[in-house]
């Protein structure tokens, strides 16, 4: 960690950004990916320091950033004004990637440690994500009912789906991935897929028309199609995540 990464403000966690000085807030979107990367570094090197950091990230997220009422994660927290080592004002917005990365982290920690508590947490987070960011839908194009990814940032949702793929590699339960698959098939064969070859950045049902797109979100959708193709071909998802 750099000097502007992890420190004791807000009880721990990773600063959102560094620049010339650290940001004051600690974010789920900086701490959870740090934990995921730490797990991957441990898997490559077997150096204990990486596993220790991954566990530290996960414990901080569970202690401060997870909403116990729905098991999803808040966006960020600022230091307490009187005691900066304690968390203060909480930004309670919830975004799909902010819950998908702790989901992937819990899965990776289970793979490494075989501690059942991590797998239990992963199942809990996955169900919460599915409940929050999918909605019942009937596709005329596919002639089937399923839970479609609700309108939202394609990049955020793809990061969330990495967690579903990671969980599938453990429990082999395809239910979440079937909904992702049906969403992306509907998007491809329906109105969300434009004559330009591009796909809606946010509304994959195709109900909203678009005339401009963002390369970051289009790239995320390419990733999602690639992960689905690999999953359907029976290859090991862990090699891609």
ChimeraX commands (.cxc) that place a marker at each C-alpha (Angstrom):
marker #1 position 0.00,0.00,0.00 radius 0.5
marker #1 position 1.14,3.49,-0.72 radius 0.5
marker #1 position 1.19,6.06,2.08 radius 0.5
marker #1 position -2.12,7.35,0.73 radius 0.5
marker #1 position -3.82,3.95,0.53 radius 0.5
marker #1 position -4.88,2.45,3.83 radius 0.5
marker #1 position -4.69,4.41,7.08 radius 0.5
marker #1 position -6.55,4.56,10.39 radius 0.5
marker #1 position -9.06,7.27,9.49 radius 0.5
marker #1 position -12.65,5.98,9.49 radius 0.5
marker #1 position -11.42,2.85,11.25 radius 0.5
marker #1 position -9.47,1.77,8.17 radius 0.5
marker #1 position -10.36,1.36,4.53 radius 0.5
marker #1 position -8.73,2.62,1.35 radius 0.5
marker #1 position -8.82,6.27,0.29 radius 0.5
marker #1 position -10.90,6.93,-2.78 radius 0.5
marker #1 position -8.09,8.77,-4.57 radius 0.5
marker #1 position -4.56,9.99,-3.99 radius 0.5
marker #1 position -3.59,12.85,-6.33 radius 0.5
marker #1 position -1.19,15.16,-4.44 radius 0.5
marker #1 position -2.79,14.29,-1.11 radius 0.5
marker #1 position -5.25,11.63,0.03 radius 0.5
marker #1 position -8.96,12.15,-0.17 radius 0.5
marker #1 position -10.69,12.34,3.18 radius 0.5
marker #1 position -13.36,9.75,2.44 radius 0.5
marker #1 position -13.04,5.98,2.38 radius 0.5
marker #1 position -15.02,4.20,-0.31 radius 0.5
marker #1 position -16.38,0.74,-0.92 radius 0.5
marker #1 position -15.28,1.11,-4.54 radius 0.5
marker #1 position -11.65,1.50,-3.51 radius 0.5
marker #1 position -11.52,-0.92,-0.58 radius 0.5
marker #1 position -13.36,-3.88,-2.11 radius 0.5
marker #1 position -11.27,-3.99,-5.32 radius 0.5
marker #1 position -8.15,-3.75,-3.14 radius 0.5
marker #1 position -9.33,-6.89,-1.38 radius 0.5
marker #1 position -10.04,-8.66,-4.68 radius 0.5
marker #1 position -6.59,-7.77,-6.01 radius 0.5
marker #1 position -4.98,-8.87,-2.75 radius 0.5
marker #1 position -6.64,-12.27,-3.07 radius 0.5
marker #1 position -5.37,-12.67,-6.61 radius 0.5
marker #1 position -1.85,-11.68,-5.56 radius 0.5
marker #1 position -2.01,-14.23,-2.76 radius 0.5
marker #1 position -3.14,-16.92,-5.21 radius 0.5
marker #1 position -0.13,-16.11,-7.40 radius 0.5
marker #1 position 2.53,-15.67,-4.71 radius 0.5
marker #1 position 1.19,-17.33,-1.53 radius 0.5
marker #1 position 2.60,-14.41,0.42 radius 0.5
marker #1 position 0.66,-14.05,3.66 radius 0.5
marker #1 position 0.65,-10.25,3.57 radius 0.5
marker #1 position -1.73,-10.26,0.62 radius 0.5
marker #1 position -4.22,-12.59,2.29 radius 0.5
marker #1 position -3.99,-10.54,5.49 radius 0.5
marker #1 position -4.84,-7.37,3.56 radius 0.5
marker #1 position -7.74,-9.05,1.76 radius 0.5
marker #1 position -9.21,-10.17,5.07 radius 0.5
marker #1 position -8.66,-6.71,6.55 radius 0.5
marker #1 position -10.52,-5.14,3.62 radius 0.5
marker #1 position -13.41,-7.57,3.94 radius 0.5
marker #1 position -13.72,-7.10,7.69 radius 0.5
marker #1 position -13.76,-3.31,7.34 radius 0.5
marker #1 position -16.44,-3.48,4.67 radius 0.5
marker #1 position -18.60,-5.77,6.80 radius 0.5
marker #1 position -18.15,-3.64,9.89 radius 0.5
marker #1 position -18.73,-0.19,8.43 radius 0.5
marker #1 position -20.08,-0.29,4.88 radius 0.5
marker #1 position -22.63,-3.10,4.74 radius 0.5
marker #1 position -26.23,-2.16,5.50 radius 0.5
marker #1 position -27.47,-4.87,7.87 radius 0.5
marker #1 position -31.07,-4.30,6.76 radius 0.5
marker #1 position -30.52,-5.53,3.19 radius 0.5
marker #1 position -26.86,-6.74,3.08 radius 0.5
marker #1 position -25.92,-4.23,0.36 radius 0.5
marker #1 position -23.11,-1.70,0.69 radius 0.5
marker #1 position -23.00,2.03,1.19 radius 0.5
marker #1 position -20.88,4.17,-1.10 radius 0.5
marker #1 position -18.45,5.98,1.22 radius 0.5
marker #1 position -17.81,7.35,4.69 radius 0.5
marker #1 position -16.01,10.45,5.96 radius 0.5
marker #1 position -14.03,10.72,9.21 radius 0.5
marker #1 position -15.80,11.75,12.38 radius 0.5
marker #1 position -15.13,15.46,13.01 radius 0.5
marker #1 position -14.13,14.92,16.64 radius 0.5
marker #1 position -12.26,11.62,16.26 radius 0.5
marker #1 position -11.03,11.03,12.68 radius 0.5
marker #1 position -10.14,7.43,13.50 radius 0.5
marker #1 position -13.87,6.73,13.70 radius 0.5
marker #1 position -16.36,6.81,10.81 radius 0.5
marker #1 position -18.53,9.89,10.60 radius 0.5
marker #1 position -20.97,10.94,7.88 radius 0.5
marker #1 position -22.05,8.01,5.74 radius 0.5
marker #1 position -23.00,8.39,2.08 radius 0.5
marker #1 position -25.72,5.74,1.87 radius 0.5
marker #1 position -26.24,5.56,-1.90 radius 0.5
marker #1 position -25.98,1.99,-3.16 radius 0.5
marker #1 position -24.52,1.05,-6.53 radius 0.5
marker #1 position -24.33,-2.40,-8.08 radius 0.5
marker #1 position -20.54,-2.49,-8.36 radius 0.5
marker #1 position -20.19,-1.55,-4.70 radius 0.5
marker #1 position -21.93,-4.79,-3.75 radius 0.5
marker #1 position -20.53,-6.92,-6.57 radius 0.5
marker #1 position -16.93,-6.43,-5.51 radius 0.5
marker #1 position -17.52,-7.53,-1.88 radius 0.5
marker #1 position -19.38,-10.51,-3.35 radius 0.5
marker #1 position -16.35,-11.46,-5.44 radius 0.5
marker #1 position -14.05,-10.82,-2.49 radius 0.5
marker #1 position -16.09,-13.13,-0.24 radius 0.5
marker #1 position -15.94,-15.85,-2.91 radius 0.5
marker #1 position -12.19,-15.53,-3.32 radius 0.5
marker #1 position -11.62,-15.62,0.43 radius 0.5
marker #1 position -13.70,-18.80,0.60 radius 0.5
marker #1 position -11.67,-20.38,-2.20 radius 0.5
marker #1 position -8.44,-19.58,-0.37 radius 0.5
marker #1 position -9.41,-20.31,3.22 radius 0.5
marker #1 position -12.37,-22.73,2.89 radius 0.5
marker #1 position -13.96,-20.78,5.74 radius 0.5
marker #1 position -17.70,-21.36,5.36 radius 0.5
marker #1 position -18.53,-17.92,6.76 radius 0.5
marker #1 position -17.20,-16.32,3.59 radius 0.5
marker #1 position -19.39,-18.54,1.40 radius 0.5
marker #1 position -22.40,-17.78,3.57 radius 0.5
marker #1 position -21.70,-14.07,3.18 radius 0.5
marker #1 position -21.33,-14.50,-0.58 radius 0.5
marker #1 position -24.71,-16.19,-0.89 radius 0.5
marker #1 position -26.29,-13.47,1.22 radius 0.5
marker #1 position -24.78,-10.66,-0.86 radius 0.5
marker #1 position -25.63,-12.37,-4.16 radius 0.5
marker #1 position -29.29,-12.73,-3.21 radius 0.5
marker #1 position -29.40,-9.09,-2.10 radius 0.5
marker #1 position -27.87,-7.94,-5.40 radius 0.5
marker #1 position -30.32,-10.01,-7.40 radius 0.5
marker #1 position -33.26,-8.62,-5.47 radius 0.5
marker #1 position -32.08,-5.02,-5.86 radius 0.5
marker #1 position -30.81,-4.86,-9.45 radius 0.5
marker #1 position -33.00,-7.33,-11.34 radius 0.5
marker #1 position -36.71,-7.07,-12.06 radius 0.5
marker #1 position -39.37,-9.46,-13.41 radius 0.5
marker #1 position -39.69,-9.19,-17.18 radius 0.5
marker #1 position -41.36,-10.87,-20.14 radius 0.5
marker #1 position -39.34,-10.83,-23.34 radius 0.5
marker #1 position -41.37,-10.91,-26.53 radius 0.5
marker #1 position -38.12,-11.42,-28.41 radius 0.5
marker #1 position -37.13,-14.53,-26.45 radius 0.5
marker #1 position -40.70,-15.58,-25.61 radius 0.5
marker #1 position -39.86,-16.22,-21.97 radius 0.5
marker #1 position -40.15,-14.73,-18.50 radius 0.5
marker #1 position -37.03,-14.00,-16.45 radius 0.5
marker #1 position -35.48,-11.39,-14.18 radius 0.5
marker #1 position -33.81,-8.75,-16.33 radius 0.5
marker #1 position -31.02,-6.43,-15.23 radius 0.5
marker #1 position -32.86,-3.27,-14.27 radius 0.5
marker #1 position -31.83,-0.02,-16.01 radius 0.5
marker #1 position -28.49,1.14,-14.65 radius 0.5
marker #1 position -24.87,1.83,-15.50 radius 0.5
marker #1 position -23.60,-1.03,-17.69 radius 0.5
marker #1 position -20.11,-0.78,-16.23 radius 0.5
marker #1 position -21.38,-0.93,-12.65 radius 0.5
marker #1 position -23.59,-3.91,-13.49 radius 0.5
marker #1 position -20.80,-5.80,-15.23 radius 0.5
marker #1 position -18.57,-5.41,-12.18 radius 0.5
marker #1 position -21.44,-6.77,-10.09 radius 0.5
marker #1 position -21.80,-9.74,-12.42 radius 0.5
marker #1 position -18.15,-10.68,-11.90 radius 0.5
marker #1 position -19.28,-11.64,-8.42 radius 0.5
marker #1 position -22.02,-13.90,-9.82 radius 0.5
marker #1 position -19.52,-15.67,-12.06 radius 0.5
marker #1 position -17.13,-16.11,-9.14 radius 0.5
marker #1 position -19.91,-17.60,-7.02 radius 0.5
marker #1 position -20.94,-19.97,-9.80 radius 0.5
marker #1 position -17.39,-21.31,-9.97 radius 0.5
marker #1 position -17.91,-22.47,-6.37 radius 0.5
marker #1 position -21.53,-23.62,-6.07 radius 0.5
marker #1 position -22.38,-24.33,-9.74 radius 0.5
marker #1 position -25.84,-22.80,-9.24 radius 0.5
marker #1 position -26.71,-21.21,-12.60 radius 0.5
marker #1 position -29.80,-19.25,-11.51 radius 0.5
marker #1 position -28.18,-15.80,-11.37 radius 0.5
marker #1 position -26.20,-16.34,-14.55 radius 0.5
marker #1 position -29.28,-17.54,-16.40 radius 0.5
marker #1 position -30.89,-14.17,-15.71 radius 0.5
marker #1 position -27.75,-12.39,-16.90 radius 0.5
marker #1 position -27.68,-14.57,-20.00 radius 0.5
marker #1 position -31.33,-13.91,-20.83 radius 0.5
marker #1 position -30.82,-10.18,-20.27 radius 0.5
marker #1 position -27.93,-10.05,-22.72 radius 0.5
marker #1 position -29.69,-12.24,-25.31 radius 0.5
marker #1 position -32.74,-9.99,-25.13 radius 0.5
marker #1 position -30.52,-6.92,-25.50 radius 0.5
marker #1 position -28.75,-8.40,-28.53 radius 0.5
marker #1 position -31.84,-9.51,-30.40 radius 0.5
marker #1 position -34.10,-6.67,-29.27 radius 0.5
marker #1 position -34.35,-2.92,-29.56 radius 0.5
marker #1 position -31.41,-2.29,-27.21 radius 0.5
marker #1 position -29.10,-3.39,-30.07 radius 0.5
marker #1 position -28.82,-0.58,-32.59 radius 0.5
marker #1 position -28.05,-0.57,-36.29 radius 0.5
marker #1 position -24.66,0.87,-35.37 radius 0.5
marker #1 position -23.83,-2.41,-33.61 radius 0.5
marker #1 position -23.81,-0.70,-30.21 radius 0.5
marker #1 position -26.03,-1.60,-27.29 radius 0.5
marker #1 position -27.85,0.67,-24.87 radius 0.5
marker #1 position -25.53,1.87,-22.12 radius 0.5
marker #1 position -28.14,1.48,-19.40 radius 0.5
marker #1 position -31.59,0.22,-20.40 radius 0.5
marker #1 position -31.08,-3.29,-21.80 radius 0.5
marker #1 position -34.80,-3.86,-22.27 radius 0.5
marker #1 position -34.68,-1.50,-25.26 radius 0.5
marker #1 position -37.53,0.66,-24.01 radius 0.5
marker #1 position -35.34,3.77,-24.10 radius 0.5
marker #1 position -33.87,4.94,-27.41 radius 0.5
marker #1 position -30.31,6.30,-27.57 radius 0.5
marker #1 position -28.24,8.35,-29.99 radius 0.5
marker #1 position -24.92,8.43,-28.14 radius 0.5
marker #1 position -22.90,5.89,-26.19 radius 0.5
marker #1 position -19.92,5.73,-23.83 radius 0.5
marker #1 position -16.93,3.56,-24.70 radius 0.5
marker #1 position -16.45,2.53,-21.06 radius 0.5
marker #1 position -19.96,1.11,-20.91 radius 0.5
marker #1 position -19.71,-0.54,-24.32 radius 0.5
marker #1 position -16.46,-2.15,-23.22 radius 0.5
marker #1 position -18.17,-3.43,-20.08 radius 0.5
marker #1 position -20.92,-5.03,-22.16 radius 0.5
marker #1 position -18.28,-6.73,-24.33 radius 0.5
marker #1 position -16.75,-8.13,-21.13 radius 0.5
marker #1 position -20.12,-9.45,-20.04 radius 0.5
marker #1 position -20.75,-11.19,-23.37 radius 0.5
marker #1 position -17.25,-12.69,-23.22 radius 0.5
marker #1 position -17.80,-14.02,-19.70 radius 0.5
marker #1 position -21.12,-15.53,-20.74 radius 0.5
marker #1 position -19.58,-17.16,-23.79 radius 0.5
marker #1 position -16.83,-18.67,-21.67 radius 0.5
marker #1 position -19.35,-19.84,-19.06 radius 0.5
marker #1 position -21.50,-21.50,-21.69 radius 0.5
marker #1 position -18.49,-23.23,-23.23 radius 0.5
marker #1 position -17.77,-24.84,-19.87 radius 0.5
marker #1 position -14.42,-23.19,-19.25 radius 0.5
marker #1 position -13.20,-22.23,-15.77 radius 0.5
marker #1 position -14.44,-18.72,-14.98 radius 0.5
marker #1 position -11.73,-18.21,-12.37 radius 0.5
marker #1 position -9.17,-17.87,-15.14 radius 0.5
marker #1 position -10.95,-14.77,-16.45 radius 0.5
marker #1 position -11.86,-12.97,-13.25 radius 0.5
marker link #1:1,2 radius 0.2
marker link #1:2,3 radius 0.2
marker link #1:3,4 radius 0.2
marker link #1:4,5 radius 0.2
marker link #1:5,6 radius 0.2
marker link #1:6,7 radius 0.2
marker link #1:7,8 radius 0.2
marker link #1:8,9 radius 0.2
marker link #1:9,10 radius 0.2
marker link #1:10,11 radius 0.2
marker link #1:11,12 radius 0.2
marker link #1:12,13 radius 0.2
marker link #1:13,14 radius 0.2
marker link #1:14,15 radius 0.2
marker link #1:15,16 radius 0.2
marker link #1:16,17 radius 0.2
marker link #1:17,18 radius 0.2
marker link #1:18,19 radius 0.2
marker link #1:19,20 radius 0.2
marker link #1:20,21 radius 0.2
marker link #1:21,22 radius 0.2
marker link #1:22,23 radius 0.2
marker link #1:23,24 radius 0.2
marker link #1:24,25 radius 0.2
marker link #1:25,26 radius 0.2
marker link #1:26,27 radius 0.2
marker link #1:27,28 radius 0.2
marker link #1:28,29 radius 0.2
marker link #1:29,30 radius 0.2
marker link #1:30,31 radius 0.2
marker link #1:31,32 radius 0.2
marker link #1:32,33 radius 0.2
marker link #1:33,34 radius 0.2
marker link #1:34,35 radius 0.2
marker link #1:35,36 radius 0.2
marker link #1:36,37 radius 0.2
marker link #1:37,38 radius 0.2
marker link #1:38,39 radius 0.2
marker link #1:39,40 radius 0.2
marker link #1:40,41 radius 0.2
marker link #1:41,42 radius 0.2
marker link #1:42,43 radius 0.2
marker link #1:43,44 radius 0.2
marker link #1:44,45 radius 0.2
marker link #1:45,46 radius 0.2
marker link #1:46,47 radius 0.2
marker link #1:47,48 radius 0.2
marker link #1:48,49 radius 0.2
marker link #1:49,50 radius 0.2
marker link #1:50,51 radius 0.2
marker link #1:51,52 radius 0.2
marker link #1:52,53 radius 0.2
marker link #1:53,54 radius 0.2
marker link #1:54,55 radius 0.2
marker link #1:55,56 radius 0.2
marker link #1:56,57 radius 0.2
marker link #1:57,58 radius 0.2
marker link #1:58,59 radius 0.2
marker link #1:59,60 radius 0.2
marker link #1:60,61 radius 0.2
marker link #1:61,62 radius 0.2
marker link #1:62,63 radius 0.2
marker link #1:63,64 radius 0.2
marker link #1:64,65 radius 0.2
marker link #1:65,66 radius 0.2
marker link #1:66,67 radius 0.2
marker link #1:67,68 radius 0.2
marker link #1:68,69 radius 0.2
marker link #1:69,70 radius 0.2
marker link #1:70,71 radius 0.2
marker link #1:71,72 radius 0.2
marker link #1:72,73 radius 0.2
marker link #1:73,74 radius 0.2
marker link #1:74,75 radius 0.2
marker link #1:75,76 radius 0.2
marker link #1:76,77 radius 0.2
marker link #1:77,78 radius 0.2
marker link #1:78,79 radius 0.2
marker link #1:79,80 radius 0.2
marker link #1:80,81 radius 0.2
marker link #1:81,82 radius 0.2
marker link #1:82,83 radius 0.2
marker link #1:83,84 radius 0.2
marker link #1:84,85 radius 0.2
marker link #1:85,86 radius 0.2
marker link #1:86,87 radius 0.2
marker link #1:87,88 radius 0.2
marker link #1:88,89 radius 0.2
marker link #1:89,90 radius 0.2
marker link #1:90,91 radius 0.2
marker link #1:91,92 radius 0.2
marker link #1:92,93 radius 0.2
marker link #1:93,94 radius 0.2
marker link #1:94,95 radius 0.2
marker link #1:95,96 radius 0.2
marker link #1:96,97 radius 0.2
marker link #1:97,98 radius 0.2
marker link #1:98,99 radius 0.2
marker link #1:99,100 radius 0.2
marker link #1:100,101 radius 0.2
marker link #1:101,102 radius 0.2
marker link #1:102,103 radius 0.2
marker link #1:103,104 radius 0.2
marker link #1:104,105 radius 0.2
marker link #1:105,106 radius 0.2
marker link #1:106,107 radius 0.2
marker link #1:107,108 radius 0.2
marker link #1:108,109 radius 0.2
marker link #1:109,110 radius 0.2
marker link #1:110,111 radius 0.2
marker link #1:111,112 radius 0.2
marker link #1:112,113 radius 0.2
marker link #1:113,114 radius 0.2
marker link #1:114,115 radius 0.2
marker link #1:115,116 radius 0.2
marker link #1:116,117 radius 0.2
marker link #1:117,118 radius 0.2
marker link #1:118,119 radius 0.2
marker link #1:119,120 radius 0.2
marker link #1:120,121 radius 0.2
marker link #1:121,122 radius 0.2
marker link #1:122,123 radius 0.2
marker link #1:123,124 radius 0.2
marker link #1:124,125 radius 0.2
marker link #1:125,126 radius 0.2
marker link #1:126,127 radius 0.2
marker link #1:127,128 radius 0.2
marker link #1:128,129 radius 0.2
marker link #1:129,130 radius 0.2
marker link #1:130,131 radius 0.2
marker link #1:131,132 radius 0.2
marker link #1:132,133 radius 0.2
marker link #1:133,134 radius 0.2
marker link #1:134,135 radius 0.2
marker link #1:135,136 radius 0.2
marker link #1:136,137 radius 0.2
marker link #1:137,138 radius 0.2
marker link #1:138,139 radius 0.2
marker link #1:139,140 radius 0.2
marker link #1:140,141 radius 0.2
marker link #1:141,142 radius 0.2
marker link #1:142,143 radius 0.2
marker link #1:143,144 radius 0.2
marker link #1:144,145 radius 0.2
marker link #1:145,146 radius 0.2
marker link #1:146,147 radius 0.2
marker link #1:147,148 radius 0.2
marker link #1:148,149 radius 0.2
marker link #1:149,150 radius 0.2
marker link #1:150,151 radius 0.2
marker link #1:151,152 radius 0.2
marker link #1:152,153 radius 0.2
marker link #1:153,154 radius 0.2
marker link #1:154,155 radius 0.2
marker link #1:155,156 radius 0.2
marker link #1:156,157 radius 0.2
marker link #1:157,158 radius 0.2
marker link #1:158,159 radius 0.2
marker link #1:159,160 radius 0.2
marker link #1:160,161 radius 0.2
marker link #1:161,162 radius 0.2
marker link #1:162,163 radius 0.2
marker link #1:163,164 radius 0.2
marker link #1:164,165 radius 0.2
marker link #1:165,166 radius 0.2
marker link #1:166,167 radius 0.2
marker link #1:167,168 radius 0.2
marker link #1:168,169 radius 0.2
marker link #1:169,170 radius 0.2
marker link #1:170,171 radius 0.2
marker link #1:171,172 radius 0.2
marker link #1:172,173 radius 0.2
marker link #1:173,174 radius 0.2
marker link #1:174,175 radius 0.2
marker link #1:175,176 radius 0.2
marker link #1:176,177 radius 0.2
marker link #1:177,178 radius 0.2
marker link #1:178,179 radius 0.2
marker link #1:179,180 radius 0.2
marker link #1:180,181 radius 0.2
marker link #1:181,182 radius 0.2
marker link #1:182,183 radius 0.2
marker link #1:183,184 radius 0.2
marker link #1:184,185 radius 0.2
marker link #1:185,186 radius 0.2
marker link #1:186,187 radius 0.2
marker link #1:187,188 radius 0.2
marker link #1:188,189 radius 0.2
marker link #1:189,190 radius 0.2
marker link #1:190,191 radius 0.2
marker link #1:191,192 radius 0.2
marker link #1:192,193 radius 0.2
marker link #1:193,194 radius 0.2
marker link #1:194,195 radius 0.2
marker link #1:195,196 radius 0.2
marker link #1:196,197 radius 0.2
marker link #1:197,198 radius 0.2
marker link #1:198,199 radius 0.2
marker link #1:199,200 radius 0.2
marker link #1:200,201 radius 0.2
marker link #1:201,202 radius 0.2
marker link #1:202,203 radius 0.2
marker link #1:203,204 radius 0.2
marker link #1:204,205 radius 0.2
marker link #1:205,206 radius 0.2
marker link #1:206,207 radius 0.2
marker link #1:207,208 radius 0.2
marker link #1:208,209 radius 0.2
marker link #1:209,210 radius 0.2
marker link #1:210,211 radius 0.2
marker link #1:211,212 radius 0.2
marker link #1:212,213 radius 0.2
marker link #1:213,214 radius 0.2
marker link #1:214,215 radius 0.2
marker link #1:215,216 radius 0.2
marker link #1:216,217 radius 0.2
marker link #1:217,218 radius 0.2
marker link #1:218,219 radius 0.2
marker link #1:219,220 radius 0.2
marker link #1:220,221 radius 0.2
marker link #1:221,222 radius 0.2
marker link #1:222,223 radius 0.2
marker link #1:223,224 radius 0.2
marker link #1:224,225 radius 0.2
marker link #1:225,226 radius 0.2
marker link #1:226,227 radius 0.2
marker link #1:227,228 radius 0.2
marker link #1:228,229 radius 0.2
marker link #1:229,230 radius 0.2
marker link #1:230,231 radius 0.2
marker link #1:231,232 radius 0.2
marker link #1:232,233 radius 0.2
marker link #1:233,234 radius 0.2
marker link #1:234,235 radius 0.2
marker link #1:235,236 radius 0.2
marker link #1:236,237 radius 0.2
marker link #1:237,238 radius 0.2
marker link #1:238,239 radius 0.2
marker link #1:239,240 radius 0.2
marker link #1:240,241 radius 0.2
view
